[in-house]
Amino acid sequence: MEKTTLTAVTRTVLGRKVKALRRQGVLPANLFGKKVKSLALQIPVKEFMTVYKKVGETGLVELKTEKETYHTLITKLQTDPLTRLPVHAEFHAVSLTEKIKAKVPVELMGESPAVKDGIGLLLQTLNEIEVEALPTDLPEKIEVEVSKLSAVNDQITVGDLPKLKGVEVLTDGGEILVKVAAAVSEEAQKEAEETAAKEAAATEGEAAAKEAPAEGGSDQAPKPEKENS
């Protein structure tokens, strides 16, 4: 796997004061690992995003600090829910000789004949799968070829994926990755909507007829007449 280098410096600004760093274009980050003492770090946000867009959460990053260089994975990136700008990152220091677990994104490749012919819609039900491998063997993504999906209900499961050298798939093999659902034409959808509207109107009309009083009558039921004794 291709390695990418990123430089960070030890961070002394903690707590709520990190907002000032973000305003200066600096991203607060933390490094942790099995045999590594946790470190508070800071990285220029532009440099971080360049690397993150390249490697995501499965690419190996050589993280250089003032004292040491670590082999890491970016395990978590927090973003502002409104601006979508990064606010904090976490790096996991790993050993190149020990296997780790990671979630790898799934990317669909090719074109489904069912979709091309307009008889079906492609539904991707899993966006990532969990694997275990050495950090250097982690795939950046799992490519799924959909060109064999030619009929409605055709599907590809995790178990159908080709084996990757040095990679053990942990996600259940029966899990569906992608399938073909029946396509609904615009005419059929419009007809179904019109039918539903007519049925709803008829139901409302029947209900109104039952509740409305008879013409010229009263809302109250007539009182029974007394019988002559």
Secondary structure, 3 states (H helix, E strand, C coil): CCCEEEECEECCCCHHHHHHHHHCCEEEEEEEECCEEEEEEEEEHHHHHHHHHHHCCCCCEEEECCCCEEEEEEEEEEECCCCCCEEEEEEEECCCCCCEEEEEEEEEECCCHHHHCCCEEEEECCCEEEEEECHHHCCCCEEEECCCCCCCCCEEEHHHCCCCCCCEECCCCCCEEEEEEECCCHHHHHHHHHHHHHHHHHHHHHHHHHHCCCCCCCCCCCCCCCCCC
